[in-house]
Amino acid sequence: MDELGATLIREHGGDGTMGAGAVLGREHPDFYNHLWRGELSEAMRCGARDRAIMVDWFTDHLVGRFDPRKQFSKKR
């Protein structure tokens, strides 16, 4: 969801399927919607938000940076 991806979609097309159930589930389809309407800056905004979460929440090997098991093991 960056300028290279946007160029590929504009030049070669794409079906707009991605991000089902993701945290930014609305941003993902809007990336395509903005591209198809010619709104490149808005599409890039959606892509930047997605990339920021990927960097903050996942390692380079797509392993989560947080451990939800800690929440379940806390005594209440």
N, C-alpha and C positions, 0 to 999 in steps of 0.2 A: 504494500500500500504506500508506494513512493512514486517519484516522478518516472522512473523506469517502468514500473508496473502500469502506471496510468498511460504511458505512451504505447505500451503493448496492447492495452485494451482499446485505446482510441484507434490504433492502426489496424489491429487484427481481430478486434471484437472480444467478447467474453459474455458468459451467461449470468454473472452477478451472484453466483452461489458461493457463500463463504460465511464463516462465523456463526453457524447455527448454535444457539445456546450460549454463545460467548458473552463475557461481561459487557462488551460493547456491541451487543447484537443489533442495535439500531444504527450504530456508526458504520458497520460493515456494509450493509446494503446501500447506505447513503453514499459511501465512497463511489459505488457504481452509478447511483442515481445522479449524483453531481457530475460525474464524467460524461454520462450520456446527454446531459443538458448543456455541456460545454462549460461547466463551472469548476475549472481546474483548482482555483485557490480553496474552494470549499471542500473538494475531494482531498486535497493535500492536508487540510485540517483534520479530517477524519482519519487519514492514514497516520498522521503524526501522533494522534491520541493512541491509536493501536500500537504503534512502535514503542511509545513511552511505557505502556503497560507491559509489553513483552520484555523490555529491558529491565524494568523494575521487578517484575514478578517471576521471571524465568531465567535460568542460566543459558549459556550458549548451546547446551545440549537439551534444551527445552524441559529441564527439570525444575519443578517449582521451588522458589526460594523460601517458602514458608512450610511449616509442618502442621497440618490441621490436627494431627494426633495429639498434640500438646493440649489442645482445647478440650478433648474428650477425657484426658487423664487428670484434669484439674478436679480437686475435691470441691464439692459445692456445699 
